[in-house]
Amino acid sequence: MEACRRADYVRQVEVVRELWGRTARVKDDRAVMVADLMAQWKVTRGEARDLLRHAELFGREAIRETAREGLLSKQHLVVIDKTLEEAPEDQRDEVEAALLEEAQEFDGATLRVIARHILQLLDQDGKAPDNRELAEPKRELHLTSRKDGSVVFRGKVDPETGAKWAALIDPLAKPTSASDTRTTPERQGDALAEIIEMATNSEDLPETGGERPHLALTMSLKDFQEQRGTGDVEGMGPMDAASVRRVACDSKVMRVVLEAKSQPLDIGRATRTIPNQIRRALIIRDKGCAFPGCQRRPRQCHAHHVIHWVDGGPTSLNNLVLLCGSHHRLVHHSDWDVKISAGLPKIERRHGLRWSTAA
């Protein structure tokens, strides 16, 4: 699949290179070419610019031939292009050779780290970090909540943390199948959400008020049962009823009885919707995300109730299936259905397309 993706991208770049060669290659031509690619190939402005830059990069014979051999991904080309642009002109051939050699062994995220190291070696006269910068690297993160509950963030981290972050994001941001239509930013956003999900399950997280970090949702039972209104996310704002149901599939639930003025009268004990012994049996049966073609491992998955527990669905193997975060959302918020037949999950689109999990 990856080989086909690389070959398709090389063919696209070759076409753009031929078209670009017919122009005078001035600034106006570049703007027109980007606009034409966006209109004809239905790509974003950023993707069109990448195609044009890589078409120019193919003017370097070694890069062109290596890409034709299927040894370079689009991410490799992005790294090589940016690094050559920053490298001293008289050393670009040497940098190119080093990057092409490393690209045959490492993925794009790792190549980016290697490229940064190469540039640092070339700039030996640059400002070296002092001991305080190394001991107390400057890191910033700014979070802003929107009215719809989504969060916008910006910030920066030191090079070492950035490299670790990239190494975490890359394997989780790969397309899940040949039919994965998510853009690179969308896949990276989903990967970040998975990393946060895995971190919340870590036993090493510090406690707050005697509890491990968690997402606290409050919603009336009647609204929850009827899938109407919104739930309240502690510290963040409202969440739609459908999303609350998805989160509640695999969570801890606590009964709270309120008086007329919303003052708590009685608080029950928090209980898990999926007991540990049933989760272990579910892992043995499904081995990971049960959605066709998905390779997500059990620790990256939620336990999904086929018939929701609030609707009377039992918490048993015959009513549960493991789904990764992405496919859990898909099942809850689109036209996919899950059934258990002969003890195994069957995932069916309401238009008739069906898969079953092999024994």
Secondary structure as GFF3:
##gff-version 3
##sequence-region A 1 359
A	DSSP	alpha_helix	2	21	.	.	.	ID=ss1
A	DSSP	alpha_helix	27	41	.	.	.	ID=ss2
A	DSSP	alpha_helix	45	57	.	.	.	ID=ss3
A	DSSP	alpha_helix	61	68	.	.	.	ID=ss4
A	DSSP	alpha_helix	74	86	.	.	.	ID=ss5
A	DSSP	three_ten_helix	89	91	.	.	.	ID=ss6
A	DSSP	alpha_helix	92	103	.	.	.	ID=ss7
A	DSSP	alpha_helix	108	122	.	.	.	ID=ss8
A	DSSP	alpha_helix	131	135	.	.	.	ID=ss9
A	DSSP	beta_strand	140	145	.	.	.	ID=ss10
A	DSSP	beta_strand	151	156	.	.	.	ID=ss11
A	DSSP	alpha_helix	159	172	.	.	.	ID=ss12
A	DSSP	alpha_helix	184	200	.	.	.	ID=ss13
A	DSSP	beta_strand	217	218	.	.	.	ID=ss14
A	DSSP	alpha_helix	221	226	.	.	.	ID=ss15
A	DSSP	beta_strand	230	233	.	.	.	ID=ss16
A	DSSP	beta_strand	237	240	.	.	.	ID=ss17
A	DSSP	alpha_helix	241	248	.	.	.	ID=ss18
A	DSSP	beta_strand	252	253	.	.	.	ID=ss19
A	DSSP	beta_strand	256	258	.	.	.	ID=ss20
A	DSSP	beta_strand	264	267	.	.	.	ID=ss21
A	DSSP	beta_strand	271	272	.	.	.	ID=ss22
A	DSSP	alpha_helix	276	286	.	.	.	ID=ss23
A	DSSP	three_ten_helix	298	300	.	.	.	ID=ss24
A	DSSP	beta_strand	301	305	.	.	.	ID=ss25
A	DSSP	three_ten_helix	309	311	.	.	.	ID=ss26
A	DSSP	three_ten_helix	317	319	.	.	.	ID=ss27
A	DSSP	beta_strand	320	324	.	.	.	ID=ss28
A	DSSP	alpha_helix	325	333	.	.	.	ID=ss29
A	DSSP	beta_strand	336	341	.	.	.	ID=ss30
A	DSSP	beta_strand	344	349	.	.	.	ID=ss31
A	DSSP	beta_strand	354	356	.	.	.	ID=ss32
###
